Amino acid sequence: MCIAIPGKVKSIVNENTATIDMGGICRDVNMDLMGGANESQIGRHFLVHVGYAIAEISEEESEETMHLLRQIAGLEEIDTPESESI
């Protein structure tokens, strides 16, 4: 099974690489599959898999995906209809 982690571009390292914040962990990510790295990508959200940005996503999709990953990891409580009504 493969997994891609959502993240937000914080800075551009060079024409091929951007620093992306993925849930508080910043990593340099290869942006070649997105046409390279450029200043217009700062603040935009991408899915990252094995060090490569593989797709651009919306901020909402990024936040929801990170929320679900935190739930799976046991770092956040799972939303259930019972817990929402309490």
MOWOJO-V572562 format. One record per residue. N is the residue number from 1. RES is the residue in three letters. PHI is phi in radians with two decimals (none if undefined). OMEGA is omega in radians with two decimals (NA if undefined). D_CENTER is the distance of its C-alpha to the mean C-alpha in whole Angstrom. Layout:
n = [N N]
res = [RES RES]
phi = [PHI PHI]
omega = [OMEGA OMEGA]
d_center = [D_CENTER D_CENTER]
This chain:
n = [1 2 3 4 5 6 7 8 9 10 11 12 13 14 15 16 17 18 19 20 21 22 23 24 25 26 27 28 29 30 31 32 33 34 35 36 37 38 39 40 41 42 43 44 45 46 47 48 49 50 51 52 53 54 55 56 57 58 59 60 61 62 63 64 65 66 67 68 69 70 71 72 73 74 75 76 77 78 79 80 81 82 83 84 85 86]
res = [MET CYS ILE ALA ILE PRO GLY LYS VAL LYS SER ILE VAL ASN GLU ASN THR ALA THR ILE ASP MET GLY GLY ILE CYS ARG ASP VAL ASN MET ASP LEU MET GLY GLY ALA ASN GLU SER GLN ILE GLY ARG HIS PHE LEU VAL HIS VAL GLY TYR ALA ILE ALA GLU ILE SER GLU GLU GLU SER GLU GLU THR MET HIS LEU LEU ARG GLN ILE ALA GLY LEU GLU GLU ILE ASP THR PRO GLU SER GLU SER ILE]
phi = [none -1.90 -2.43 -2.04 -1.83 -1.35 -2.76 -2.04 -1.20 -1.76 -2.79 -1.83 -1.51 -2.76 -1.14 -2.00 -2.32 -2.25 -1.57 -2.08 -1.59 -2.04 1.15 1.66 -1.89 -1.73 -2.41 -1.39 -2.17 -1.28 -1.87 -0.99 -1.21 -1.78 1.53 1.73 -1.78 -2.65 -1.00 -1.18 -1.48 -1.06 1.59 -1.56 -1.91 -2.41 -1.57 -2.07 -2.34 0.76 1.50 -2.10 -1.31 -1.95 -2.87 -1.56 -2.31 -1.32 -1.07 -1.10 -1.13 -1.08 -1.14 -1.14 -1.12 -1.12 -1.04 -1.14 -1.12 -1.15 -1.11 -1.05 -1.35 1.41 -1.56 -2.36 -1.21 -1.36 -1.28 -2.26 -1.00 -1.17 -1.25 -1.31 -1.55 -1.41]
omega = [3.12 3.12 3.06 -3.08 3.10 3.10 -3.09 3.13 3.12 -3.12 3.10 -3.14 3.09 -3.05 -3.12 -2.93 3.04 3.02 -3.09 3.09 3.13 3.12 3.13 3.09 -3.11 3.13 2.99 -3.02 3.08 -3.08 -3.08 -3.13 3.10 -3.14 -3.12 -3.13 3.05 -3.04 -3.13 -3.14 -3.13 -3.12 3.13 -3.03 -3.12 2.95 -3.09 3.11 -3.13 3.05 3.13 2.95 -3.06 3.12 2.99 3.14 3.11 3.08 3.14 3.12 3.11 -3.12 -3.14 3.13 3.12 3.09 3.13 3.11 3.10 3.08 3.13 -3.13 -3.13 -3.13 3.09 3.11 3.13 3.11 3.06 3.13 3.13 -3.11 3.13 -3.08 -3.10 NA]
d_center = [18 15 11 8 5 2 2 6 9 11 14 16 18 20 20 18 15 13 11 8 7 5 7 10 10 10 11 13 11 14 13 16 15 14 18 17 16 17 18 17 13 13 11 10 6 5 5 6 10 12 12 11 9 10 10 9 8 10 9 11 9 6 8 10 8 7 11 12 11 12 15 16 16 18 17 17 20 20 21 24 27 29 27 26 30 31]
